[in-house]
Amino acid sequence: MKLKQRLKENKKTGRALLATNFYNFETVAAVLTAARDTKSDLILQLSESSLHYMGLEVASSLARAAILQYGVKAWLHLDHGQNVALVKQCIDAGFDSVMIDASEKTFDENIKITKEIVEYASGYDINVEAELGYISKLGQEQKMVYTRPDEAKAFVEATGVNALAVAVGSAHGFYKEVPNLQLDLIAEINEATDAALVLHGSSGIPDDQLQSAIKMGITKINLATEIKNIFMKTLQEILKDTDNIDLREVFPKATSAATALVTNKLRTINFNQL
């Protein structure tokens, strides 16, 4: 099943997919192990930074090979693509889904850029995600400028985008205080548009809020910061007490910690599928 079809199905049935970023073999192994052990479907995400770090061919080939090795139903997605040329390269490379993020542009510019990618992707039958509203990125002020239902409706109709990341109280990175998702707003946006709704910045959002967001219409939930954090924090603790230079013996403990994190997140998100 194509990802855009799966997200449409999620919208109808009130379910969601977890979308996890990965950065190397250890983190892709961590998330796919969690998906395999919980019998969960999953979206693997690559950011522009990860593509610059690993290279497009290596990163996408790693994802595809790992999906086959772990026997998981998974899709490959470009997260926060702001470089139009790179987004098109990912489409040409066979990604199942891409995000064109022109959310920091004006509303009209966002429409224009998003529409260009939707039209480019039309011959590939893949999922295209965009963003509307202000979802603060790492290092930015965590202010809240929410997505308006009427603008979401107009944006989706003008662009033909399949999925829409909405600003409903989440932010990228760790939160300075407990976030408060605007559940009624999610429901209003979900009613206003046929697009699948995406929640970015799930790291640190309480489980009950995530589950309520799914009930209100969120169909895809992104997870990145917590994966990096637990892997690196665990690795740092291990390295304090060992002089072992064999990364094949040292890294697996950090991988296991990330697997446990993603396992718990999958159980939270799949609460209505068990």
Sequence and secondary structure as in RCSB ss.txt:
>XXXX:A:sequence
MKLKQRLKENKKTGRALLATNFYNFETVAAVLTAARDTKSDLILQLSESSLHYMGLEVASSLARAAILQYGVKAW
LHLDHGQNVALVKQCIDAGFDSVMIDASEKTFDENIKITKEIVEYASGYDINVEAELGYISKLGQEQKMVYTRPD
EAKAFVEATGVNALAVAVGSAHGFYKEVPNLQLDLIAEINEATDAALVLHGSSGIPDDQLQSAIKMGITKINLAT
EIKNIFMKTLQEILKDTDNIDLREVFPKATSAATALVTNKLRTINFNQL
>XXXX:A:secstr
  HHHHHHHHHHHT  EEEEE  SHHHHHHHHHHHHHTT  EEEEEEHHHHHHH HHHHHHHHHHHHHHHT  EE
EEEEEE  HHHHHHHHHTT SEEEE  TTS HHHHHHHHHHHHHHHTTTT EEEEEESB   TTS    B   HH
HHHHHHHHH  SEEEE SS  SS  SS     HHHHHHHHHH SSEEEE   TT  HHHHHHHHHHTEEEEEE H
HHHHHHHHHHHHHHHT     HHHHHHHHHHHHHHHHHHHHHHHTTTT 
